[in-house]
Amino acid sequence: MRKLVIFIFFLGCFNLVSQEVNCLVKINYEQIGGSNRQIFQTLEKALTEFINQTKWTNRVVKPEERVDCAINIIITTREDNTFTGTLQIQSSRPVFGSTYATPLLNIKDNDFTFRYNEFDPLIYNRNSFDSNLVSTIVFYVYTILGVDADSFSKYGGEFELKEAQNAMLQAQQSGIAAWQNVVGKQNRFLLIDDLLSPNLKTFRDVMYEYHIKGMDNFAANKEFAKQTIEDSVLKMETLFNKTVGNYLIRVFFDAKADEIVNIYADGPKTRNAARLVTSLRKISPTNSSKWRKLE
């Protein structure tokens, strides 16, 4: 009996310190020739373990509360132990009272170069830059966690976003362009700089209101939820008016465009339905074909 109690105690402790992320990592290496492809499978396994077994914050997280995300790496070139490719970062969070998962991030990073020898340990030191592979993954994991936390409580992801910023600041010493402040370049520097900018906090306001006040109320009151989501999306226009080509607008609609269409393509019209379509066309013209479904 005493052994059973001890087992339950330790099981409870494990649950209390459960890791925060449930990440599916996939590496596509079809464009790479040669017979030695085991290295990609080894890396995929190593990254999966690194992301999912690391305790990223001091938050108490139950296993079912882990953030679902996916990191897809497409390798385009290889020269010995140096690899070049792209990253696709996706994350979602559950909607209260439903089985639906709403997308939060869908970011494509086209500037990803790293060095890796098979079985190299993946170790992150927050006070120095050692590996572009590790720093990039850490940066995006903290960004995922920060945006997720913002969707549950107002500015709730401040700690995680600042950790992403720290990863960026340490990585700047590498000289790699993706970490640098380059005018007109939508890269990792600009992403976290915008997310933490006091002048652009509207984005984080929208992420909170859209999800907590909108999506999480869908099951209980669909009309109220649709109106709330509409009002929050209209606030994105203030970001457009502040900075033309604002990266956060692209981040938002890359994740949310299809969902917005699904919400408003049918059912009763909301209060500002016509204004919503006009605003969407203005601030996200790349999705014009989708917005036509809302007319």
LOZATOR-463700 format. One line per field, with one value per residue (C-alpha): residue number from 0; residue in one letter; z, x, y. Coordinates in Angstrom, 2 decimals, decimal comma. Each point is the difference from the previous one (the first is absolute). Example, Ala and Ser with C-alpha at 12.3 -4.5 7.8 and 13.67 -1.06 7.14 Angstrom:
BEGIN
pos	[0  1]
code	[a  s]
zz	[7,80  -0,66]
xx	[12,30  1,37]
yy	[-4,50  3,44]
***
This chain:
BEGIN
pos	[0  1  2  3  4  5  6  7  8  9  10  11  12  13  14  15  16  17  18  19  20  21  22  23  24  25  26  27  28  29  30  31  32  33  34  35  36  37  38  39  40  41  42  43  44  45  46  47  48  49  50  51  52  53  54  55  56  57  58  59  60  61  62  63  64  65  66  67  68  69  70  71  72  73  74  75  76  77  78  79  80  81  82  83  84  85  86  87  88  89  90  91  92  93  94  95  96  97  98  99  100  101  102  103  104  105  106  107  108  109  110  111  112  113  114  115  116  117  118  119  120  121  122  123  124  125  126  127  128  129  130  131  132  133  134  135  136  137  138  139  140  141  142  143  144  145  146  147  148  149  150  151  152  153  154  155  156  157  158  159  160  161  162  163  164  165  166  167  168  169  170  171  172  173  174  175  176  177  178  179  180  181  182  183  184  185  186  187  188  189  190  191  192  193  194  195  196  197  198  199  200  201  202  203  204  205  206  207  208  209  210  211  212  213  214  215  216  217  218  219  220  221  222  223  224  225  226  227  228  229  230  231  232  233  234  235  236  237  238  239  240  241  242  243  244  245  246  247  248  249  250  251  252  253  254  255  256  257  258  259  260  261  262  263  264  265  266  267  268  269  270  271  272  273  274  275  276  277  278  279  280  281  282  283  284  285  286  287  288  289  290  291  292  293  294]
code	[m  r  k  l  v  i  f  i  f  f  l  g  c  f  n  l  v  s  q  e  v  n  c  l  v  k  i  n  y  e  q  i  g  g  s  n  r  q  i  f  q  t  l  e  k  a  l  t  e  f  i  n  q  t  k  w  t  n  r  v  v  k  p  e  e  r  v  d  c  a  i  n  i  i  i  t  t  r  e  d  n  t  f  t  g  t  l  q  i  q  s  s  r  p  v  f  g  s  t  y  a  t  p  l  l  n  i  k  d  n  d  f  t  f  r  y  n  e  f  d  p  l  i  y  n  r  n  s  f  d  s  n  l  v  s  t  i  v  f  y  v  y  t  i  l  g  v  d  a  d  s  f  s  k  y  g  g  e  f  e  l  k  e  a  q  n  a  m  l  q  a  q  q  s  g  i  a  a  w  q  n  v  v  g  k  q  n  r  f  l  l  i  d  d  l  l  s  p  n  l  k  t  f  r  d  v  m  y  e  y  h  i  k  g  m  d  n  f  a  a  n  k  e  f  a  k  q  t  i  e  d  s  v  l  k  m  e  t  l  f  n  k  t  v  g  n  y  l  i  r  v  f  f  d  a  k  a  d  e  i  v  n  i  y  a  d  g  p  k  t  r  n  a  a  r  l  v  t  s  l  r  k  i  s  p  t  n  s  s  k  w  r  k  l  e]
zz	[0,00  0,94  -3,37  -1,80  1,87  -0,88  -3,66  -0,11  1,67  -2,58  -2,83  1,32  0,17  -3,59  -1,12  1,84  -1,88  -3,29  -3,06  -1,78  -3,64  -2,10  -3,26  -3,16  -1,78  -3,60  -2,22  -3,75  -1,75  -3,38  -1,80  1,37  -1,93  1,33  2,03  3,49  1,04  3,49  1,30  -0,75  1,91  2,90  -0,02  -0,17  3,05  1,87  -0,65  1,03  3,30  0,57  -0,50  1,75  2,95  0,92  2,80  -1,62  2,81  3,65  -0,83  1,44  -3,06  -0,06  -2,80  -1,75  0,11  -2,05  -3,05  -3,27  -2,75  -3,02  -1,41  -3,57  -1,36  -3,72  -0,80  -3,40  -0,04  1,87  0,00  2,40  3,38  -1,08  -0,95  -1,55  -0,10  1,12  3,13  0,37  3,52  0,93  3,30  1,18  3,20  0,97  -0,04  3,19  -0,23  -3,30  -1,63  -2,36  0,11  -1,18  -1,80  1,69  -2,13  -3,54  -0,70  -2,86  0,55  -3,25  1,50  1,93  -0,16  2,67  0,74  1,41  0,48  0,67  3,73  0,92  3,33  -0,20  2,88  0,48  2,04  0,43  0,63  -3,19  -3,64  -0,83  -2,78  -2,54  -0,04  3,74  0,24  -2,82  1,53  3,46  -1,46  -1,66  2,97  2,26  -2,64  -0,22  3,79  0,24  -2,65  1,52  3,46  -1,44  -1,37  3,51  2,05  -1,00  -0,59  1,72  -2,22  1,05  1,63  -2,94  -2,61  1,91  0,04  -3,78  -0,16  2,09  -2,41  -2,83  1,77  0,73  -3,59  -1,44  0,75  -2,70  -2,71  -1,64  -1,88  1,47  3,43  -1,12  -0,21  -3,78  -1,35  -1,90  0,97  1,67  2,05  3,56  1,29  -1,33  1,23  3,65  -0,14  -1,23  2,48  2,91  -1,40  2,27  -3,13  -1,53  3,03  -1,92  -1,48  3,43  1,01  -3,06  0,72  3,47  -0,96  -3,13  1,96  3,58  -0,75  -3,48  -0,80  3,56  0,04  -3,29  1,58  2,46  -2,12  -3,69  -0,86  2,83  -0,91  -3,67  0,87  2,43  -2,54  -2,61  2,31  0,86  -3,65  -0,86  2,56  -2,21  -2,31  2,59  -0,48  -3,75  0,51  2,23  -2,27  -3,60  -0,56  3,73  0,57  2,73  -2,46  -2,20  3,04  1,06  -3,37  -0,99  2,97  0,03  -3,55  -0,65  3,45  -0,44  -3,31  1,62  2,82  -2,17  -3,32  1,21  2,75  1,13  -0,87  2,81  0,80  -2,01  -2,67  -2,95  1,78  0,89  -3,66  -0,97  2,77  -0,84  -3,63  1,07  2,60  -1,50  -3,80  -0,54  1,27  -2,31  -1,59  3,44  0,99  -3,07  1,69  2,65  -2,40]
xx	[0,00  2,83  1,69  -3,24  -0,28  3,60  -0,63  -3,09  1,92  2,77  -2,52  -1,70  3,31  0,73  -3,33  0,68  3,25  -1,28  1,55  -1,99  0,28  -1,35  1,85  0,02  3,35  0,41  3,07  -0,44  3,27  -1,32  1,98  3,28  1,78  2,43  -0,39  0,75  -3,45  0,03  1,26  -3,38  -1,89  2,40  -0,48  -3,79  0,01  2,45  -2,05  -3,22  1,54  1,66  -3,22  -2,41  2,19  1,30  -1,69  -0,25  -1,62  -0,93  -3,69  -1,93  -1,34  -2,20  0,74  -3,27  0,92  3,16  0,13  -0,49  2,35  1,92  3,39  0,66  3,52  0,62  3,69  0,90  3,82  2,74  3,74  1,71  -1,49  -1,58  -3,67  -2,31  -3,76  -3,29  -2,11  -3,77  -1,19  -3,59  -1,87  -3,58  -2,01  -3,27  -3,29  -2,03  -3,05  0,95  2,40  1,26  3,59  0,44  3,26  2,27  3,14  0,84  3,41  2,33  3,67  1,95  3,40  1,20  3,62  1,65  2,87  -0,63  2,05  -1,96  -0,54  1,11  -1,69  -2,60  0,78  -1,29  1,89  -2,14  3,09  1,90  -0,37  1,27  -2,17  -2,33  -2,01  -0,62  -0,51  -2,55  -1,99  0,11  -1,10  -3,05  -0,94  -0,08  -1,91  -2,55  -0,36  -0,27  -2,69  -1,91  0,10  -1,16  -3,09  -1,03  0,87  0,75  3,75  0,35  2,91  2,33  2,58  0,11  0,22  2,87  1,77  -0,44  1,42  2,98  0,66  -0,07  2,36  2,53  -0,22  0,69  3,69  0,04  -0,50  -2,67  -2,47  -3,15  0,92  0,95  -1,99  -0,22  -2,33  -2,89  0,97  -2,67  2,23  0,41  1,24  -3,04  -2,43  0,99  0,71  -3,54  -1,57  1,61  -0,42  -2,19  -1,14  -1,35  -1,71  -3,26  1,05  0,22  -3,31  -1,61  1,45  -1,53  -3,42  -0,33  0,56  -1,20  -2,97  -0,71  0,96  -0,44  -3,58  -1,03  -1,61  -2,03  -0,95  0,87  -1,35  1,91  3,16  -0,21  -0,52  2,92  2,30  -1,10  0,74  3,42  0,95  -1,01  2,56  2,74  -0,56  1,63  3,24  -0,24  -0,42  3,09  2,38  -0,63  1,06  -0,10  1,34  -2,54  -2,87  1,52  0,58  -3,62  -1,61  2,36  -1,46  -3,55  -1,18  -1,67  -1,57  -1,46  -1,54  -1,52  -1,47  -1,59  -0,75  -3,45  -2,50  -1,52  1,91  1,76  -0,20  3,02  0,00  0,46  2,71  1,77  0,31  1,21  2,58  1,22  0,52  1,98  2,30  0,44  -0,26  1,91  -3,09  -2,43  -1,22  -1,02  -1,72  -2,23  -1,72  -1,25  -1,90]
yy	[0,00  2,37  -0,66  0,81  3,32  0,88  -0,88  2,19  2,84  -0,09  -0,31  3,12  1,85  -0,99  1,41  3,26  0,56  -1,35  1,61  2,69  -1,05  -2,84  0,51  -2,08  0,44  -1,07  0,34  -0,22  -0,86  -1,16  2,68  -1,34  -2,72  -2,57  -3,16  1,30  1,14  -1,45  3,34  1,60  -2,66  0,39  3,76  -0,31  -2,27  2,24  3,14  -1,73  -1,06  3,37  1,96  -2,33  -0,98  3,45  1,95  3,42  2,00  -0,22  -0,33  -2,91  -1,82  -3,10  -2,50  0,87  3,71  -0,37  2,25  -1,86  1,12  -1,22  0,88  -1,08  0,37  -0,33  -0,50  1,43  -0,21  -1,81  0,57  -2,41  0,92  3,29  -0,01  2,59  -0,13  1,46  -0,25  -0,16  0,79  -0,79  0,00  -0,21  0,06  -1,69  1,90  -0,20  -2,23  -1,60  -2,45  2,71  1,27  3,58  0,87  2,55  0,02  -1,04  1,52  -0,85  0,81  -0,12  0,84  -3,03  -1,16  -2,13  -2,36  -3,45  -3,15  -3,17  -0,58  3,52  0,82  2,77  2,34  3,53  2,58  3,10  2,13  -0,78  -1,01  -3,48  -1,38  1,59  -3,23  0,07  3,77  -0,02  -2,86  1,60  3,33  -1,51  -2,19  3,05  1,95  -2,82  -0,08  3,79  0,37  -2,92  1,57  3,34  -1,75  -1,06  3,09  3,58  0,32  -3,37  -0,99  2,81  -2,31  -2,40  2,77  1,61  -3,35  -0,12  3,51  -1,10  -2,88  2,54  2,40  -2,75  -1,26  3,45  -0,48  -2,70  2,62  -2,17  2,21  -1,57  1,40  3,50  3,22  0,37  2,67  -1,58  -3,56  -2,14  -2,24  -1,32  3,34  1,84  -2,65  0,19  3,73  0,62  -2,42  1,84  3,51  2,19  1,81  -3,23  -1,52  0,02  -3,33  -1,58  1,62  -1,54  -3,44  0,09  1,39  -2,16  -3,20  0,49  2,26  -1,31  -3,58  -1,28  1,32  -1,60  -3,05  2,06  3,03  -0,12  3,45  1,69  -1,90  0,98  3,65  -0,03  -1,63  2,51  2,92  -1,37  -0,61  3,58  1,20  -1,45  2,95  2,26  -1,95  0,49  3,75  0,13  -1,88  -0,99  -3,60  -0,77  -3,52  -0,75  0,47  -2,68  -2,25  0,38  -0,67  -2,80  -1,83  1,35  0,75  -3,36  -0,05  3,49  -1,05  -3,10  2,09  2,70  -1,72  -1,03  0,63  3,31  3,17  1,80  3,69  1,10  -2,71  2,37  1,97  -3,25  -1,02  3,46  -0,04  -3,49  0,95  3,03  -1,53  -3,48  0,31  -3,25  -1,83  1,84  -3,23  -1,22  3,24  -0,24  -2,94  2,43  2,27]
***
